Amino acid sequence: MPGPNTLGEYLRARRELVDPATVGLRVAGVRRTPGLRREEVATLAGISADYYLRLEQGRDRHPSPPVLESLARVFGLDPTATGYLLSLAGATQAPSARPRSRPSRQETVPAAIRQLIAVVNLPAFVESRMFDVLAANPRATALSPSMRPGENRLRSMFLDPAERDLYPDWRKAIGGMIASFRASIGPDADDPRIAQLVGELSLASEPFRKLWARHDVRNLAGGAVTMDHPEAGPLELWREKLPIGDSGGQLLVMYHAEPGSESAAALERLAPAAASPTGGATASGPAVGGASRRRARRRPQ
């Protein structure tokens, strides 16, 4: 006879204590299940729903340490609780194992790059390898409010209707963006912060879920971009993505138009709206009230 299902009981108890909002889930209506649903835990942890069900039911009592660590991340466990979870499955971390890389939540943009985007007369911002906006100049935020520090470009592209409206061929744009994201993160898809972002978008967006499952990879290169700006009108631009040396994968992103073109004139018309008291790049840090400042705009049917 199998012994007590201590591991499964612990997983269920912790699952029921997690507020869905703390892991980025949008809750609508009344939920019959307290905390997280099993399939939500599985998605956020990067494992199958069937496998997680087996863990809770005690049909698999010896999951690997990486699986347990992913579950600990979803449940928000501290090191002590994580160690306890590992012990329930008889798992330990090998002393020689390489520590998991955890990117800093407050990356530093090189001072020279911040100075450059402050003085360049083009929309410019710096993004991390996770597509977090780390610094931006006023021209960039005039082009799109989601190009401000604290925003994540991938999240904005899939979850912000105003950002979606900027791109006439949105589906083509998101396909290239996900393929570039895979190229950016490389083999580190199981990094806790990356797994959390992918899990959140997989639950919130069916287009993301389908495209992510394709495993397309594309070089982090620039290219032509077509936008339909609510104030500047149609824009035919070029986007450049330039690697920043010794920065942990940061990219300098700039937009420009053909000199003398209507798009170049339209970009220049946006410049007055981009003026700021300091005239410099926006500092790194979380966005303040970003969602409330975004444009409320609908494309005509």
N, C-alpha and C positions, 0 to 999 in steps of 0.2 A: 504493500500500500504506500502511495506517495505521502511524504510528510507534509506539514503545514506549508501553504503557499505564501510564505512570508514576503517574497519578492513581489508577487502579483498584488498582494494586499497593500504593500507600500506604494507601488506604482499607482494603483487606483486612488489611494488616499491623497497622494500628492497631486494627481491630475485634477481631482475634484476641488482642490484648494486654489488653483490657478485662475485668476481673473483673465478672461479672454482679451481684454483691452491691454493688459500688460505685455502680451506677445504680439500686439499689432492687429488683432482680429476685430472686425467691425460687427457688432452684435445688433441684429434687428429683431424686434419682437421678443416673445418669452421663450427661453430655452428650458427644455425639460431636464436636460442634463446639467448638474452643477459643475462649474469649472469648465474644463475642456472636454470635447468629445474625443473618443479614441482615434478616429481618423485624423483629427486635427493635430493631436500629439504626434502621430506617425508622420504626417507631412512635415511638420516643423522639425522633427528629428531626422528626417531623411531616410526613413525606413518604411516598409509596406504596412498597410493597416492590418493585414492578416497576421504578419509577424508580431506586431505589437499586441494584438488580441491574444496570440499564443503566450506572450509573456505575462499578461495579466491573468490568464486562466491557468498558468502554471504548467503549460505543455512544453515550454522551453525555459529551463531554470538556469541556464548558463550562457547568457548573451556575452558577446565580446566587450572588453573595456571601452572601445570607441562608441559602441551602441549605447552603453550605459552613460557615458559622458555626454552624448548628445541628448539623452533623456534628461539628465541632470540640468543641462543648459535650458531646456524647454521649461522645466519645473522651477528654474531659478534657485537651484540648490547651492549652498555655500560649500567650501572645501570639505568641511566636516561631514555634512550630509551626503556629499558626493562619495566620500570614502565609505560611509555606511552603506550606500546603495551598492557600491562595488563589492563590499563584503557579503551582502545578501546573496550575490550570485557566485561567491567564491572566486571573484576576480580581483586581481591586483595589477597595478601598473608596473611594467618591467623597469628596474632602476636605470637600465641603459637606454630606455626609450627616449627619443628626442622630444623635448617639450613642444606642445602644440603652440604654433605661432598665433598670437592674439594681437592684431593690429591696434594701435592706439586709437581711441575715440577722438582724440584731438591732435590730428596730424599737423605738422608745422610746414608751411609753405616757405621756401627759401626767400630771404628778404629781397634779393635782386629780382626774383620773378614777381613778387608783389609790387615792386617799384615799376616793373615793366608794364604790367597790366593797368597800373594807375595812370600811366602817361600815354599809352598807345591809343590812337583814335579809332579803335575798332572794338566791337563786343568781344570780351576776353574773360575767361575764367579758368580756374585750376580745379581738376577733379582727381580724386583718388582712384586706386585700382578697383574700388567698389562703386565708382561713379558717384561718390559723394562730392558735392561742391564745397571746396575748401576756401576759396577766395574768388571774388568777382569784381569787375568794374561796373559803374552805373550803366554803361551802354549795354552790357550783357543783360542786366536785370530789366532794362527797357525793352530788349528784344523778347525776353521771357522772364516773368517773375520767378520761375522755378530755377533760374540760374543765379541763385543766391546762396551764401554759406548756410549749411545746415540742411539743405535739400538733397535728396538723392535723385539723380536724373532718371534712373530706371523706374523708381517708384512713381515719380511725377508723370512719366510717359504713359504709364498704364493706369494710374488711379486718378489723375487730375484731368477733368473734362476740358478745361481751358487749354491745357498743354496739348491735348489730343487735337483740339480744333486748329492749332497752329499748322498742322501738317495735312495737306490735302490727300497725300497718299500715306496715311498713318500706318497701315498694315505693312507696307514696304519698309517704312522707317523703323518700326519695332522689330522686324525680323533682323535687320542689320545691327540694331542695338544689342539684342540678346546674343547674337553671334560674336560681337565684339566684346561683350561682357565675359563670355566664356574664355575668350583669348586672354583677357586681362587677368582673370583669377587663376588661369592655368589649372594645375592639379589640386588647388586648395579649395575645391567646392565644399569640403566638409569643415572648413573653418567656421567656428560658431557664428560669427556675425554674418558671413555669407549665407550659411544655411538658414539663419533666421530670416534674412531678406528674401531668399528664394522661397521659403515656406510661406511667408506672408503673402507674396505675390501669387503663388500657386493657389492659395485658398481664395484670394480676392479677385483673380482675373483668369477667366478661361483662355483668352488668347495667349497670355503668358504661359500658362500651364502647357498648352499644346506646342508652342514654339520651344519651350525649354526641353520638352521631351524629344525634340529632333536632334539635339546635340550639335547644332551647326556651330562652326567656329570661323571667325573672320578676323583678319589682321586689323590692328588698331590704327587704321588709316583715315585720312580725311576724305572729302568727296563733295559732290554737288548736293545742295540742300534746297528744297522748295518749301517756302512757308507762305501762309496766308495770315498776315498780321492784322489784328483788329484796328490798328491805327495807321500803320504804314502801308497796308494793302499787300498785294502779291510781291514776294521777294524771291529772287534767284541768287543764291549765295554759294560761296565755297566755305567749307569748314576744314580747318587745319587742326590736327592733333599732334603736338610735338612733345616727345618724352623729356622729362626734366631729370637730369642726371643725379644719381645718388639721392633719390627722393622716395624710394620704396614703391615706384610704379606710378607716380603722379604724372599727369599730362597737362600741358598748357593748350587750351582750346580757344581758337579765334575764328571769327566769321568775317568774311570780306566779300565784296562784290566787284564786278568788272568796272574799272574806272569809267566814268561818264555814262554809265547805264542808269536806267530808272531805279533799279534796286539800290545802286550806290547813293542816289539822291534820297531815296526813301530812308535808308539807314541814317543819313545825315539829318533828316527831319526828326528822327527819334532822339538825336543827341541832346536837344534842349531838355527833354523830359528826363534825361539821364544825369543832369547836373546835380551835384551834391555839395554841401557846405565845405567839405574838405577837398573835393575834387580828386579823391584817391580811390583805391580799391576797397571794397567792403572787407572788413576784418573777418578772419576765420572765426567760426563759432556757430552755435545753433541759430536757426532762423527765428525771428520773433514775429509771431502772428502771420506767418507766411501764408497759411491757408486762407485766412480772412482777407488778405490783400489781393488775392488772385482775381483775375477778371471773370465776371459772370457773363459768358458769351455763348450763344448758340449759333451753329451753322444753319442757314436757311434750308428748309426742307424742299 
